[in-house]
Amino acid sequence: MASDGESLRSEVAAGGGRYLVIVVLCSLIIVITSIKHLWSIFIPYVEAEFMITRSVSVLPFSLLNVANILGFLSTNYLKDILGLRKLLAVTTALMTLGLVLAAASPNVGVLIASFAFMYGLGHSFGYVLAVSLGVKWFQGRRAGVATGIIVSAYSLGILTLSPLTTYLIQYFRSWRAPLLIYSAAAFAVMAASVAVLREPSQQRVVAAPPRLGLAEVIKSKKFTLIATALFLTTLFDGLIVGNLVPLVEEVTGVDPMTASLVMSIYSAIAIISRVAVGAVSEYSGILRTLAAVYALAAANAILFSSYRNLPLIILGTSISALLFSANITLTPLIASHIWGPENLEATYGPLLTAMVCGVLVGPIIGGLSKDLTGSYYPGITLAAVALLLGTLVLACAIKYLRNITTHNS
């Protein structure tokens, strides 16, 4: 890792600081998008003020995921129409106004419209553009490490902003104050991005492939195989992280504070492993690295039901964090490698959608398992089977891509 960091710093120095600016700005955009996962902190305060039930108070987060899917699928189309700078400006307006209106919302309807859909769409555009720009600028220049650093900013944001949000709510005695503060931060970061971020020179692309539309991407066998593998494997991590605290309490009998500590460990592992996975992929190859992580995660999933104490649960959840880190870090690299950087947004957005669907369905499987059987383990078994299937699908994808390469050569 030290040599990877030194190599990245040498590239930064060679570019006169340009690459450092790209990494910092793209990482800050990702931190702003991590505000999405702070919603659970606001739930008790929103319920008390608006006198609503839990099923209603979670709607802003649930519907934000729907907005994410719409945004991920439309980012490339809007970028083609508006161009990068204008789309970044639109993202700035959506993120900033979404958070401001959420802070000022007089009722739940306005809260859902502002946080779920305005901020949610800005979240989607910002995430896809930030990661895509990182991959493009570092194409052939430690792209794995740079991408790992950028995507790890999401977990870093959750880890740091969660306690900060709780402190701000208590200090200002208002759940609205953090949203206003974060809206100002979002405006500052995005305004700087509009002014500074650009597409890299086209001279860096040796032989650009033909531009692809959404329909062409989704209909291709390559996309179907990779998206299926991402969805099936993300189900397991979605179930684990979506039910982590009550799952740890059920299995080990520890108190809620100790169970919450496991969540902090999960976030820390996610930060470290995203950079590590990106670095390893530069030496072992992107798909091989993903296959190795899937094999380890599959073994962990099979054994997970036997983890009955805190150290083993921490081990199991850490490997689950590694699994999701591999998916989230390597997916944009896979998209760029297979379809070319010219089609990165067109292919990365739909692949990201497959993962979001896994994150949505995984917790539901865990919740239904708990409600119907009184235990999370039947759901964990089902998710483990899905993970094994996803590993086999990835193996088929690798074989298929290898055959295409051999035929073309």
Backbone torsions as a table, in degrees:
resi	resn	phi	psi	omega
1	MET	NA	-35.1	179.7
2	ALA	-62.8	-43.3	-179.7
3	SER	-64.9	-35.6	177.7
4	ASP	-63.6	-43.0	179.0
5	GLY	-64.5	-39.4	178.8
6	GLU	-65.7	-39.3	179.3
7	SER	-64.5	-42.9	179.7
8	LEU	-63.9	-40.3	179.0
9	ARG	-65.9	-35.4	178.9
10	SER	-67.4	-36.5	176.6
11	GLU	-65.2	-40.5	179.2
12	VAL	-61.2	-45.1	-179.8
13	ALA	-63.3	-39.2	-179.2
14	ALA	-65.1	-30.5	-179.2
15	GLY	-90.2	11.1	179.0
16	GLY	65.0	28.4	178.9
17	GLY	90.2	-5.6	-178.3
18	ARG	-60.4	-43.8	-177.3
19	TYR	-68.9	-33.0	176.2
20	LEU	-63.6	-42.3	179.1
21	VAL	-62.0	-42.5	179.3
22	ILE	-60.5	-48.4	-178.7
23	VAL	-62.7	-45.4	-176.7
24	VAL	-64.8	-49.5	-178.1
25	LEU	-64.8	-44.2	179.0
26	CYS	-63.5	-39.1	177.9
27	SER	-65.5	-40.3	179.2
28	LEU	-65.7	-37.0	175.1
29	ILE	-60.6	-43.1	179.3
30	ILE	-63.7	-38.4	176.7
31	VAL	-60.2	-42.3	178.8
32	ILE	-62.3	-37.0	178.8
33	THR	-69.3	-21.3	-179.3
34	SER	-71.0	-10.0	175.9
35	ILE	-58.1	-27.0	176.9
36	LYS	-50.1	-44.7	-173.9
37	HIS	-85.1	9.2	173.3
38	LEU	-90.8	-3.9	-172.6
39	TRP	-57.6	-35.5	-177.9
40	SER	-59.2	-27.0	178.5
41	ILE	-68.5	-33.8	-176.8
42	PHE	-80.6	-18.8	-171.2
43	ILE	-53.5	-52.1	-177.3
44	PRO	-60.0	-37.5	-178.3
45	TYR	-71.9	-38.9	177.8
46	VAL	-66.4	-41.8	178.2
47	GLU	-61.1	-43.9	-178.1
48	ALA	-66.7	-38.6	-177.2
49	GLU	-75.3	-43.8	-174.9
50	PHE	-95.2	-3.5	178.7
51	MET	56.4	55.5	-177.7
52	ILE	-119.9	165.7	179.6
53	THR	-87.2	169.9	-179.9
54	ARG	-62.9	-37.8	-179.1
55	SER	-63.6	-28.8	177.6
56	VAL	-83.1	-38.7	-175.9
57	SER	-68.1	-22.1	178.3
58	VAL	-87.7	-6.6	-177.6
59	LEU	-60.1	-40.9	178.2
60	PRO	-55.7	-39.3	179.2
61	PHE	-73.4	-44.6	-177.9
62	SER	-62.4	-45.9	-178.9
63	LEU	-72.4	-24.8	174.4
64	LEU	-61.4	-35.9	177.0
65	ASN	-65.1	-34.4	175.1
66	VAL	-65.4	-43.3	176.9
67	ALA	-62.0	-36.2	177.0
68	ASN	-58.7	-45.7	-178.9
69	ILE	-61.5	-45.5	177.7
70	LEU	-60.3	-42.0	-179.1
71	GLY	-68.8	-43.1	-179.9
72	PHE	-61.1	-38.4	-177.4
73	LEU	-77.1	-20.8	-175.5
74	SER	-106.5	-4.7	-176.3
75	THR	-58.9	-47.6	-177.7
76	ASN	-64.1	-41.6	179.6
77	TYR	-60.9	-46.4	-179.1
78	LEU	-68.0	-35.3	178.9
79	LYS	-65.9	-38.0	177.1
80	ASP	-64.1	-36.5	-178.3
81	ILE	-78.5	-47.5	-172.1
82	LEU	-92.8	-28.3	-170.5
83	GLY	88.8	163.3	-174.7
84	LEU	-62.0	-49.5	-173.7
85	ARG	-62.8	-45.0	-178.7
86	LYS	-66.9	-37.6	178.2
87	LEU	-67.3	-36.8	174.4
88	LEU	-63.5	-36.9	177.5
89	ALA	-65.7	-42.3	176.2
90	VAL	-61.3	-42.2	177.9
91	THR	-61.1	-40.9	177.5
92	THR	-58.8	-47.7	-179.1
93	ALA	-63.9	-43.9	-178.0
94	LEU	-65.2	-46.4	-179.6
95	MET	-64.0	-49.7	-175.4
96	THR	-65.5	-52.5	-179.2
97	LEU	-66.5	-35.4	178.0
98	GLY	-59.3	-44.5	179.9
99	LEU	-72.2	-38.5	178.8
100	VAL	-63.9	-47.6	-179.6
101	LEU	-67.2	-33.3	175.3
102	ALA	-63.4	-40.8	178.9
103	ALA	-66.7	-30.2	-177.0
104	ALA	-99.4	4.1	-171.8
105	SER	-61.8	129.3	179.1
106	PRO	-85.8	-12.9	-179.3
107	ASN	-154.2	174.1	-176.1
108	VAL	-67.5	-33.3	-179.9
109	GLY	-60.5	-46.0	177.8
110	VAL	-66.5	-37.9	179.4
111	LEU	-61.2	-43.3	179.3
112	ILE	-66.8	-45.4	-178.8
113	ALA	-61.6	-39.8	-175.7
114	SER	-80.8	-51.7	-175.7
115	PHE	-76.2	-47.0	-175.1
116	ALA	-72.0	-45.9	-170.5
117	PHE	-100.2	-44.3	178.9
118	MET	-70.9	-58.4	178.2
119	TYR	-64.1	-36.8	-177.9
120	GLY	-61.6	-43.7	177.0
121	LEU	-67.2	-41.8	175.9
122	GLY	-60.8	-40.0	176.0
123	HIS	-55.5	-47.0	-177.7
124	SER	-63.2	-51.0	-178.6
125	PHE	-61.0	-45.9	-177.7
126	GLY	-62.0	-42.8	-177.9
127	TYR	-64.9	-50.0	-177.5
128	VAL	-62.8	-44.4	-178.1
129	LEU	-66.0	-42.8	-178.1
130	ALA	-63.3	-47.7	-179.3
131	VAL	-67.4	-42.0	-179.1
132	SER	-62.6	-42.7	178.5
133	LEU	-63.6	-39.6	177.6
134	GLY	-60.3	-45.0	179.5
135	VAL	-64.1	-44.0	-177.1
136	LYS	-65.3	-45.2	-177.2
137	TRP	-67.9	-30.3	-177.6
138	PHE	-103.3	19.2	176.4
139	GLN	-58.6	115.9	-177.1
140	GLY	77.5	5.5	-178.5
141	ARG	-130.3	64.6	179.5
142	ARG	60.2	47.1	-177.3
143	ALA	-62.2	-35.5	-179.6
144	GLY	-62.8	-46.2	179.6
145	VAL	-66.3	-45.8	-178.9
146	ALA	-61.4	-44.5	179.0
147	THR	-63.9	-40.6	177.6
148	GLY	-59.9	-41.9	178.7
149	ILE	-63.9	-45.1	-176.6
150	ILE	-64.9	-48.8	-177.3
151	VAL	-71.9	-24.4	177.8
152	SER	-68.7	-17.8	178.9
153	ALA	-62.6	-23.9	178.7
154	TYR	-66.2	-49.5	177.7
155	SER	-65.7	-37.1	177.2
156	LEU	-62.5	-39.2	178.0
157	GLY	-62.5	-45.9	179.2
158	ILE	-62.0	-43.6	-176.2
159	LEU	-64.4	-37.8	-176.0
160	THR	-91.9	-37.8	-176.5
161	LEU	-77.0	-23.7	179.4
162	SER	-60.7	-55.5	178.0
163	PRO	-66.3	-33.2	178.5
164	LEU	-63.7	-42.2	179.4
165	THR	-62.5	-44.7	178.1
166	THR	-60.1	-43.1	179.0
167	TYR	-63.3	-44.8	-178.2
168	LEU	-64.4	-38.9	177.8
169	ILE	-62.3	-43.9	179.9
170	GLN	-69.3	-38.7	-177.2
171	TYR	-67.9	-46.6	-177.9
172	PHE	-89.9	-7.1	-178.0
173	ARG	54.9	40.7	-179.7
174	SER	-157.8	133.5	176.9
175	TRP	-76.7	-14.8	-178.3
176	ARG	-78.3	-28.1	-175.4
177	ALA	-59.4	-47.2	178.8
178	PRO	-59.5	-36.4	-179.8
179	LEU	-64.7	-39.3	176.9
180	LEU	-65.3	-41.9	179.0
181	ILE	-64.2	-43.5	-179.5
182	TYR	-69.0	-29.0	176.9
183	SER	-65.8	-38.6	177.0
184	ALA	-65.7	-40.9	177.9
185	ALA	-64.6	-41.1	178.9
186	ALA	-62.2	-42.9	179.5
187	PHE	-62.6	-43.1	-179.1
188	ALA	-62.8	-46.8	-178.2
189	VAL	-65.4	-47.4	-175.8
190	MET	-71.1	-35.7	177.1
191	ALA	-62.9	-41.4	176.1
192	ALA	-63.5	-37.4	179.3
193	SER	-66.1	-40.4	177.5
194	VAL	-60.8	-39.4	-177.0
195	ALA	-75.2	-30.1	-168.6
196	VAL	-109.3	-44.2	-170.7
197	LEU	-69.9	135.1	178.5
198	ARG	-140.8	161.4	171.8
199	GLU	-70.9	145.9	175.4
200	PRO	-67.8	160.7	-179.3
201	SER	-58.8	137.7	179.0
202	GLN	-65.9	-15.1	179.0
203	GLN	-65.7	-19.7	-179.9
204	ARG	-76.5	-16.6	178.0
205	VAL	-91.9	113.0	-173.7
206	VAL	-68.7	-51.5	-179.4
207	ALA	-139.9	93.0	-175.4
208	ALA	-70.1	130.7	177.3
209	PRO	-74.3	165.6	178.0
210	PRO	-62.8	146.0	179.8
211	ARG	-68.6	138.6	-177.6
212	LEU	-111.8	146.0	173.2
213	GLY	-95.6	170.8	-178.3
214	LEU	-59.6	-43.7	-178.7
215	ALA	-62.5	-41.3	179.4
216	GLU	-64.3	-39.4	-179.8
217	VAL	-64.9	-51.9	-174.0
218	ILE	-64.4	-31.8	-177.7
219	LYS	-78.4	-13.7	-175.7
220	SER	-76.3	145.9	-179.9
221	LYS	-66.9	-35.1	178.3
222	LYS	-58.6	-47.2	-179.8
223	PHE	-64.2	-45.0	-177.9
224	THR	-57.5	-45.5	-178.9
225	LEU	-64.6	-47.7	-176.1
226	ILE	-70.2	-42.3	179.1
227	ALA	-63.2	-39.3	178.2
228	THR	-64.0	-43.6	178.2
229	ALA	-61.2	-42.8	-179.8
230	LEU	-64.6	-43.6	179.9
231	PHE	-63.5	-49.4	-176.3
232	LEU	-64.2	-37.5	-178.4
233	THR	-78.8	-29.9	179.5
234	THR	-72.2	-22.7	177.6
235	LEU	-54.3	-43.0	-176.2
236	PHE	-64.6	-49.6	179.7
237	ASP	-65.6	-37.0	177.9
238	GLY	-59.2	-43.0	178.3
239	LEU	-63.5	-45.8	-176.1
240	ILE	-65.6	-54.3	-174.6
241	VAL	-72.2	-29.8	179.4
242	GLY	-71.2	-19.1	179.7
243	ASN	-127.0	22.4	-166.2
244	LEU	-60.5	-52.3	-175.0
245	VAL	-62.8	-52.0	177.6
246	PRO	-65.3	-30.5	177.3
247	LEU	-64.1	-46.2	179.2
248	VAL	-63.0	-41.2	178.7
249	GLU	-62.4	-42.7	-177.9
250	GLU	-65.3	-44.0	-172.8
251	VAL	-76.2	-43.6	-172.1
252	THR	-102.8	-18.3	-178.8
253	GLY	75.7	15.9	-179.0
254	VAL	-78.0	166.8	179.1
255	ASP	-76.4	163.2	-177.7
256	PRO	-57.7	-35.1	-179.8
257	MET	-64.4	-43.4	178.4
258	THR	-66.0	-39.3	178.2
259	ALA	-63.3	-37.6	177.7
260	SER	-66.0	-30.8	177.5
261	LEU	-62.9	-35.0	177.2
262	VAL	-62.4	-37.4	176.8
263	MET	-63.3	-39.0	177.6
264	SER	-64.9	-40.1	177.8
265	ILE	-64.0	-41.5	177.3
266	TYR	-56.7	-46.8	-178.9
267	SER	-64.2	-40.2	179.7
268	ALA	-64.7	-42.2	177.8
269	ILE	-63.3	-38.4	179.4
270	ALA	-62.2	-40.8	179.6
271	ILE	-62.8	-49.7	-175.8
272	ILE	-68.0	-44.7	-172.5
273	SER	-69.7	-26.5	-179.9
274	ARG	-67.5	-39.2	175.9
275	VAL	-70.0	-42.5	-178.3
276	ALA	-63.3	-44.1	179.5
277	VAL	-61.8	-43.0	178.4
278	GLY	-60.7	-40.2	-180.0
279	ALA	-67.6	-44.7	-179.4
280	VAL	-62.3	-37.5	-176.9
281	SER	-63.1	-25.4	180.0
282	GLU	-71.1	-22.4	-179.5
283	TYR	-102.9	-36.2	-176.1
284	SER	-96.9	-13.2	-175.1
285	GLY	97.5	147.6	-173.5
286	ILE	-67.1	-53.2	-176.6
287	LEU	-69.1	-35.0	176.8
288	ARG	-64.9	-40.9	178.5
289	THR	-62.9	-43.5	179.0
290	LEU	-63.2	-41.1	179.1
291	ALA	-63.2	-40.7	179.2
292	ALA	-64.6	-41.6	177.9
293	VAL	-65.5	-40.6	178.5
294	TYR	-61.2	-41.4	179.8
295	ALA	-62.7	-44.7	177.7
296	LEU	-63.7	-43.4	-179.2
297	ALA	-66.1	-36.1	178.8
298	ALA	-64.8	-43.0	176.9
299	ALA	-62.0	-41.5	178.5
300	ASN	-63.3	-40.9	-179.0
301	ALA	-64.7	-40.0	179.3
302	ILE	-64.7	-37.8	-177.1
303	LEU	-86.7	-9.8	-170.6
304	PHE	-58.5	-35.6	-178.5
305	SER	-65.2	-17.4	178.9
306	SER	-92.7	-2.7	179.5
307	TYR	-80.0	106.6	-174.0
308	ARG	-120.5	5.8	176.5
309	ASN	-131.9	168.2	-172.2
310	LEU	-62.5	-45.3	179.8
311	PRO	-59.5	-40.6	-180.0
312	LEU	-70.1	-37.6	176.9
313	ILE	-63.4	-40.9	177.6
314	ILE	-62.2	-42.3	177.2
315	LEU	-61.0	-47.6	-177.4
316	GLY	-63.4	-43.0	179.5
317	THR	-71.2	-29.6	177.5
318	SER	-67.3	-40.2	176.5
319	ILE	-67.6	-34.6	174.9
320	SER	-63.0	-39.7	176.2
321	ALA	-63.3	-39.1	177.3
322	LEU	-62.6	-40.0	179.0
323	LEU	-59.6	-50.4	-178.9
324	PHE	-68.3	-34.9	177.2
325	SER	-60.7	-41.5	178.9
326	ALA	-63.3	-44.0	179.1
327	ASN	-62.5	-48.2	-173.2
328	ILE	-72.4	-30.8	-179.3
329	THR	-81.3	-41.9	-171.9
330	LEU	-87.4	-18.8	-178.4
331	THR	-58.4	-48.7	178.1
332	PRO	-64.8	-31.7	177.7
333	LEU	-69.1	-38.6	176.4
334	ILE	-62.7	-46.6	-179.4
335	ALA	-59.5	-43.7	179.6
336	SER	-68.2	-39.0	-177.5
337	HIS	-68.2	-41.6	-174.2
338	ILE	-83.6	-45.3	-173.9
339	TRP	-105.0	-6.7	179.3
340	GLY	90.0	150.5	-178.9
341	PRO	-60.9	-25.1	178.4
342	GLU	-65.0	-25.1	-179.4
343	ASN	-110.1	21.7	-173.0
344	LEU	-63.6	-52.1	-179.3
345	GLU	-63.7	-36.4	-177.9
346	ALA	-64.5	-32.5	-177.5
347	THR	-100.7	-33.4	-178.1
348	TYR	-67.8	-41.5	-179.9
349	GLY	-57.4	-51.8	177.9
350	PRO	-63.2	-37.0	177.1
351	LEU	-65.8	-38.9	176.7
352	LEU	-63.5	-35.5	176.9
353	THR	-61.8	-39.5	178.0
354	ALA	-60.3	-39.4	178.1
355	MET	-69.8	-40.2	178.6
356	VAL	-60.6	-39.3	177.4
357	CYS	-63.1	-38.3	176.5
358	GLY	-64.6	-40.8	178.6
359	VAL	-65.5	-33.2	179.3
360	LEU	-73.8	-44.2	-173.9
361	VAL	-78.3	-34.7	-177.7
362	GLY	-54.7	-52.6	178.9
363	PRO	-61.5	-33.1	178.8
364	ILE	-64.9	-41.2	177.1
365	ILE	-59.3	-44.1	179.0
366	GLY	-64.3	-42.9	179.8
367	GLY	-64.6	-43.5	177.7
368	LEU	-64.2	-39.2	178.5
369	SER	-60.7	-44.0	179.8
370	LYS	-65.5	-43.1	-178.0
371	ASP	-68.4	-40.3	-173.6
372	LEU	-85.0	-30.7	-174.9
373	THR	-118.5	-12.9	-177.5
374	GLY	83.7	6.4	-178.2
375	SER	-148.0	152.9	176.4
376	TYR	-81.8	-14.5	-168.7
377	TYR	-67.9	-37.1	174.0
378	PRO	-58.7	-40.2	177.0
379	GLY	-66.0	-38.8	177.9
380	ILE	-63.0	-40.3	177.8
381	THR	-61.8	-44.0	179.0
382	LEU	-62.7	-42.5	178.9
383	ALA	-67.4	-33.1	177.3
384	ALA	-65.7	-39.7	176.7
385	VAL	-63.0	-42.2	177.6
386	ALA	-61.8	-38.4	178.4
387	LEU	-64.2	-41.6	176.6
388	LEU	-62.4	-42.8	177.8
389	LEU	-63.1	-40.6	178.2
390	GLY	-62.0	-37.3	177.7
391	THR	-64.8	-40.7	177.7
392	LEU	-66.5	-39.0	178.6
393	VAL	-63.9	-40.7	177.8
394	LEU	-62.4	-40.5	177.5
395	ALA	-59.8	-40.7	177.1
396	CYS	-64.7	-39.4	179.5
397	ALA	-63.6	-43.2	179.7
398	ILE	-62.8	-43.6	178.8
399	LYS	-64.0	-42.0	-179.9
400	TYR	-63.7	-44.4	180.0
401	LEU	-66.4	-36.5	179.0
402	ARG	-66.1	-40.5	178.7
403	ASN	-65.2	-38.8	178.2
404	ILE	-63.4	-44.7	-179.2
405	THR	-61.5	-44.0	-179.6
406	THR	-64.6	-41.2	-179.9
407	HIS	-65.5	-42.1	-179.7
408	ASN	-67.0	-34.5	-180.0
409	SER	-74.6	NA	NA
